[in-house]
Amino acid sequence: MTRINLLPWRETLRKERQKRFFIAMGSASAAMALIVFAIHLFVGGQIEYQNKRNNFIKSEINKVDSKIRQIKDIENEKARLLARMNIIQQLQTQRPEIVHVFQELAKRLPEGVYLTGAEEQGGSLVLSGVAQSNARISAFMRQLDLSDWFKSPRLEVIQADDKDAVRTSHFKLAVNIVKQEPVSEGQS
């Protein structure tokens, strides 16, 4: 006799395939979830590592900025000290200059001319005084012009005065002071 199998084998086969499909689908989903989780952990770790590096760099930048500020403060202090040292050195070199200027004035002053005042105004010396005649003032100006310490004497004011039958001239003249090269201690 022929055997007829009335079992729903197609239905069983379909259920078997569906079961395998869901198992494969679940396995693939689980594997995908694990991969996504692993990638998430890896990327999160990288982000955390980069944040730590950024914070370290920021702290180092702050330290360097602090040192730069200190260096700028030190450079400003250095510039101020150098300026003070230059002023002191300039004063040291100019200190004997006034002695030479007065010595030269005394040497160049002719008889009959008397100085009543001297004032320095920006590289010029303004002299005021009394002379017995205008010719003596002219002689004084020529003497100043011959000096190594003075140049370009200019007469600013001259007034004649007749007191007690003696004629005198009050004058005011300006002369430029020539800056001399400082002599080093080895030279004389």
C-alpha positions as CSV (number, residue, x, y, z in Angstrom):
1,M,0.0,0.0,0.0
2,T,1.1,3.4,-0.6
3,R,1.9,5.5,2.2
4,I,0.6,9.0,2.5
5,N,2.1,11.2,5.0
6,L,-0.5,13.5,6.2
7,L,1.7,15.4,8.5
8,P,2.1,19.0,7.7
9,W,5.8,18.7,6.8
10,R,5.8,22.0,5.0
11,E,4.4,23.7,8.1
12,T,7.1,22.0,10.2
13,L,9.8,23.0,7.8
14,R,8.6,26.6,7.8
15,K,8.5,26.7,11.6
16,E,12.0,25.2,11.7
17,R,13.2,27.8,9.2
18,Q,11.5,30.6,11.1
19,K,13.0,29.3,14.3
20,R,16.5,29.3,12.8
21,F,15.9,32.7,11.3
22,F,14.9,34.2,14.7
23,I,17.9,32.5,16.3
24,A,20.2,34.0,13.6
25,M,18.5,37.3,13.9
26,G,18.8,37.3,17.7
27,S,22.5,36.2,17.5
28,A,23.1,39.0,14.9
29,S,21.3,41.5,17.0
30,A,23.2,40.5,20.1
31,A,26.5,40.6,18.2
32,M,25.6,44.0,16.8
33,A,24.6,45.2,20.3
34,L,28.0,44.0,21.6
35,I,29.8,45.7,18.8
36,V,27.9,49.0,19.3
37,F,28.6,48.8,23.0
38,A,32.3,48.1,22.5
39,I,32.5,51.0,20.0
40,H,30.7,53.2,22.5
41,L,33.1,52.3,25.3
42,F,36.1,52.8,23.0
43,V,34.9,56.2,21.8
44,G,33.9,57.3,25.3
45,G,37.4,56.2,26.5
46,Q,39.0,58.2,23.7
47,I,36.9,61.3,24.5
48,E,37.8,61.0,28.2
49,Y,41.5,60.6,27.3
50,Q,41.3,63.6,25.0
51,N,39.6,65.7,27.7
52,K,42.3,64.7,30.2
53,R,44.9,65.8,27.6
54,N,43.1,69.1,27.0
55,N,42.9,69.8,30.7
56,F,46.6,69.0,31.1
57,I,47.4,71.3,28.2
58,K,45.2,74.1,29.7
59,S,47.0,73.8,33.0
60,E,50.4,73.9,31.3
61,I,49.3,76.9,29.3
62,N,48.2,78.7,32.5
63,K,51.6,77.9,34.0
64,V,53.4,79.2,30.9
65,D,51.2,82.3,30.9
66,S,52.1,83.0,34.5
67,K,55.8,82.6,33.7
68,I,55.4,84.9,30.7
69,R,53.8,87.5,32.9
70,Q,56.7,87.1,35.4
71,I,59.2,87.5,32.6
72,K,57.5,90.6,31.3
73,D,57.6,92.0,34.8
74,I,61.2,91.2,35.1
75,E,61.9,92.8,31.7
76,N,60.0,95.9,32.7
77,E,62.0,96.1,35.9
78,K,65.2,95.5,34.0
79,A,64.3,98.3,31.6
80,R,63.6,100.7,34.5
81,L,66.9,99.8,36.2
82,L,68.8,100.2,32.9
83,A,67.2,103.6,32.4
84,R,68.1,104.6,36.0
85,M,71.7,103.3,35.4
86,N,71.9,105.4,32.2
87,I,70.7,108.5,34.0
88,I,73.2,107.9,36.8
89,Q,76.0,107.3,34.3
90,Q,75.0,110.4,32.4
91,L,75.0,112.4,35.6
92,Q,78.4,111.0,36.5
93,T,79.9,112.0,33.2
94,Q,78.3,115.5,33.4
95,R,79.3,116.1,37.0
96,P,82.7,117.6,36.2
97,E,81.3,119.5,33.2
98,I,79.9,122.3,35.4
99,V,83.3,122.8,37.0
100,H,84.9,123.1,33.5
101,V,82.1,125.5,32.4
102,F,82.7,127.9,35.3
103,Q,86.5,127.6,35.0
104,E,86.2,128.5,31.3
105,L,83.9,131.4,32.1
106,A,86.4,132.7,34.7
107,K,89.2,132.3,32.2
108,R,87.4,134.1,29.4
109,L,85.9,136.9,31.4
110,P,87.6,140.2,30.5
111,E,88.3,143.0,32.9
112,G,85.4,145.3,33.4
113,V,82.7,142.6,32.9
114,Y,81.0,141.2,36.0
115,L,78.5,138.3,35.9
116,T,75.5,138.6,38.1
117,G,73.7,135.4,37.1
118,A,74.0,132.2,35.1
119,E,71.1,129.8,34.2
120,E,71.2,126.7,32.1
121,Q,68.3,126.3,29.7
122,G,68.3,123.2,27.5
123,G,72.0,123.0,26.4
124,S,72.4,126.8,26.5
125,L,73.8,129.0,29.3
126,V,72.1,132.3,29.8
127,L,74.5,134.8,31.4
128,S,73.5,138.1,32.9
129,G,75.9,140.7,34.1
130,V,77.2,144.3,34.1
131,A,80.0,145.7,31.9
132,Q,81.8,149.0,31.9
133,S,81.2,149.3,28.1
134,N,79.6,147.6,25.2
135,A,83.1,146.9,23.8
136,R,83.9,144.8,26.8
137,I,80.7,142.8,26.2
138,S,81.8,142.3,22.6
139,A,85.3,141.1,23.8
140,F,83.6,138.7,26.2
141,M,81.5,137.3,23.4
142,R,84.6,136.8,21.2
143,Q,86.4,135.1,24.0
144,L,83.5,132.7,24.5
145,D,83.4,131.9,20.8
146,L,87.1,131.0,21.0
147,S,86.5,128.6,23.8
148,D,86.2,124.8,23.3
149,W,83.4,124.7,25.8
150,F,81.1,127.4,24.3
151,K,79.8,128.2,20.8
152,S,77.5,130.7,19.2
153,P,77.2,133.5,21.8
154,R,74.0,135.6,21.2
155,L,73.4,138.9,22.9
156,E,69.8,139.0,24.0
157,V,69.4,142.2,26.0
158,I,71.7,145.2,26.6
159,Q,70.7,148.3,28.6
160,A,72.8,151.3,29.3
161,D,72.7,152.7,32.8
162,D,74.1,156.2,33.8
163,K,74.3,156.2,37.6
164,D,76.7,158.4,39.5
165,A,78.2,159.7,36.3
166,V,79.5,156.2,35.5
167,R,78.1,154.5,32.5
168,T,77.5,150.8,32.8
169,S,75.7,148.3,30.5
170,H,73.5,145.6,31.9
171,F,73.5,142.6,29.5
172,K,72.0,139.2,29.0
173,L,73.5,136.8,26.6
174,A,73.0,133.2,25.7
175,V,75.8,130.8,24.6
176,N,75.5,127.1,23.7
177,I,77.5,124.7,25.8
178,V,79.6,122.2,23.8
179,K,79.3,118.7,25.2
180,Q,82.8,117.3,25.6
181,E,83.7,113.6,25.1
182,P,84.2,112.0,28.4
183,V,87.9,111.3,29.2
184,S,88.5,107.8,30.3
185,E,90.5,107.2,33.5
186,G,93.5,105.9,31.6
187,Q,93.8,109.1,29.5
188,S,94.7,112.5,30.9
